Structures are given as structure tokens and as C-alpha cells.
Amino acid sequence: MRALIISVISMLVLVAGWGIFVKYTDEHLHELRNMIDEEILVSVSQEEWETASSSFEDLSEKWHKQKKVYSFFIDTQAINNTDYSIAKAKSYIKAEDYALATGELACIKEQLGFMHLNELITLENIF
């Protein structure tokens, strides 16, 4: 009986910890996605490249701070792919290339969304 209680408590601690992480990532990943939609893409579409570059630097800094936490729970390949896309988007914004910048920003936005969805506790992700 004692082993069962310890097992149940351990499972509850794991599920609770995962739930806290999911809530944490949900807030931060949505913040990054909103930055892309509401700030960076708007600046790029208006060809305000300095504003876009500044906003993108903010996004990049936030991503690099948060990815240290994400690396404990999220697939390394997903984190690396997002890093690669951020590096490409930075170059495209610097080169003032509208088409490539908007495409790569859309890619980053989708990667962040999938990253969050893949970490949720759902039957699809378990099986």
C-alpha cells in the first residue's frame, strides 16, 4: 500500500510540474507570436526596417532567454529549427528583403505554435 501511495504522489508531482511548464510556455510562446504579428510583420509590411530590426532584436533576446528553460522539456530539434529561422529572419530584415522576411517570420510563428502544441498533455502526444 505504501508503494502505491508513493507512486501516486510521484505521478501527481510529475503531472503538476508538467502543467506548470505548459502554462509557462503558453504565455511566453504566445507573447513571441504576438510580437511577430503585431510589431514585426507590421513594420516589415510598412518597410520600416529599423523598427522591424529593433522589434526583432527584442524577440530574439526573449527567445534566447527562454530557450534555456525550454531545453529541459522541448525537443532539441524544434529549438534548433527555431534558432535557424531566427538567424535567417534577422538576415532578411537586415537586407530589407520583404518577401523573405515575411516568409521566415511566418515560419517562426508556426514553429512556436507547433512547439507549444507538441508539449501539451493530449492523447495524440502520448500515443
C-alpha positions as CSV (number, residue, x, y, z in Angstrom):
1,M,0.0,0.0,0.0
2,R,2.8,2.4,0.9
3,A,4.4,1.8,-2.6
4,L,1.1,2.7,-4.3
5,I,0.8,5.9,-2.3
6,I,4.3,6.9,-3.2
7,S,3.8,6.1,-6.8
8,V,0.5,8.1,-7.0
9,I,2.2,11.1,-5.3
10,S,5.2,10.9,-7.6
11,M,2.8,10.8,-10.6
12,L,0.9,13.8,-9.4
13,V,4.1,15.8,-8.8
14,L,5.2,15.0,-12.4
15,V,1.8,15.9,-13.9
16,A,1.6,19.1,-11.8
17,G,5.2,20.1,-12.9
18,W,4.3,19.5,-16.5
19,G,1.1,21.5,-16.2
20,I,3.1,24.4,-14.7
21,F,5.6,24.2,-17.6
22,V,2.8,24.1,-20.2
23,K,1.2,27.2,-18.7
24,Y,4.6,29.0,-18.6
25,T,5.4,28.1,-22.2
26,D,1.9,29.0,-23.3
27,E,2.3,32.6,-22.0
28,H,5.8,33.1,-23.4
29,L,5.3,31.5,-26.8
30,H,2.1,33.4,-27.3
31,E,3.9,36.6,-26.4
32,L,6.5,35.9,-29.0
33,R,3.9,35.1,-31.7
34,N,2.0,38.3,-30.8
35,M,5.3,40.3,-31.2
36,I,5.7,38.8,-34.7
37,D,2.1,39.6,-35.7
38,E,1.6,43.0,-34.0
39,E,5.0,44.6,-34.2
40,I,7.5,42.9,-36.6
41,L,5.3,42.0,-39.5
42,V,3.5,45.4,-39.3
43,S,6.9,47.1,-39.5
44,V,8.1,44.9,-42.3
45,S,4.9,45.4,-44.4
46,Q,5.3,49.2,-44.0
47,E,9.0,48.8,-44.8
48,E,10.1,50.4,-41.6
49,W,13.2,48.4,-41.4
50,E,14.8,50.0,-38.4
51,T,11.7,49.5,-36.3
52,A,11.4,45.9,-37.6
53,S,15.0,45.2,-36.7
54,S,14.7,46.7,-33.2
55,S,11.5,44.7,-32.6
56,F,13.1,41.5,-33.9
57,E,16.1,42.0,-31.7
58,D,13.7,42.2,-28.7
59,L,12.1,38.9,-29.9
60,S,15.5,37.3,-30.3
61,E,16.6,38.3,-26.9
62,K,13.4,36.9,-25.3
63,W,13.7,33.7,-27.2
64,H,17.3,33.1,-26.2
65,K,16.5,33.8,-22.5
66,Q,13.5,31.4,-22.6
67,K,15.1,28.6,-24.6
68,K,17.3,27.7,-21.7
69,V,14.1,26.7,-19.8
70,Y,12.6,25.1,-22.9
71,S,15.6,22.9,-23.5
72,F,14.7,20.8,-20.4
73,F,11.3,19.8,-21.8
74,I,11.1,20.6,-25.6
75,D,12.6,18.6,-28.4
76,T,16.1,19.9,-29.2
77,Q,15.4,19.7,-32.9
78,A,12.4,22.0,-32.5
79,I,14.5,24.5,-30.6
80,N,17.4,24.3,-33.2
81,N,15.0,24.8,-36.1
82,T,13.6,27.9,-34.4
83,D,17.1,29.2,-33.8
84,Y,17.9,28.7,-37.5
85,S,14.8,30.5,-38.6
86,I,15.5,33.4,-36.2
87,A,19.0,33.7,-37.7
88,K,17.6,33.7,-41.3
89,A,14.9,36.2,-40.5
90,K,17.4,38.6,-38.9
91,S,19.5,38.5,-42.0
92,Y,16.4,39.1,-44.2
93,I,15.3,42.0,-42.2
94,K,18.8,43.4,-42.2
95,A,18.9,43.0,-46.1
96,E,15.5,44.7,-46.2
97,D,14.0,41.8,-48.2
98,Y,10.3,42.0,-47.8
99,A,9.3,38.6,-49.3
100,L,11.9,36.5,-47.5
101,A,11.5,38.4,-44.2
102,T,7.7,37.9,-44.1
103,G,8.1,34.2,-45.1
104,E,10.6,33.5,-42.4
105,L,8.6,35.4,-39.8
106,A,5.6,33.3,-40.7
107,C,7.7,30.2,-40.4
108,I,8.9,31.2,-36.9
109,K,5.3,31.9,-35.8
110,E,4.2,28.4,-36.9
111,Q,7.2,26.8,-35.3
112,L,6.4,28.5,-32.0
113,G,2.8,27.3,-32.3
114,F,3.7,23.7,-33.0
115,M,6.3,23.8,-30.3
116,H,3.6,24.6,-27.8
117,L,1.0,22.1,-29.2
118,N,3.5,19.3,-29.2
119,E,4.2,19.7,-25.5
120,L,0.6,19.6,-24.3
121,I,-0.6,16.5,-22.5
122,T,-3.1,15.1,-25.0
123,L,-3.8,11.6,-26.2
124,E,-2.2,12.5,-29.6
125,N,1.0,13.4,-27.9
126,I,1.0,10.4,-25.6
127,F,0.3,7.8,-28.2
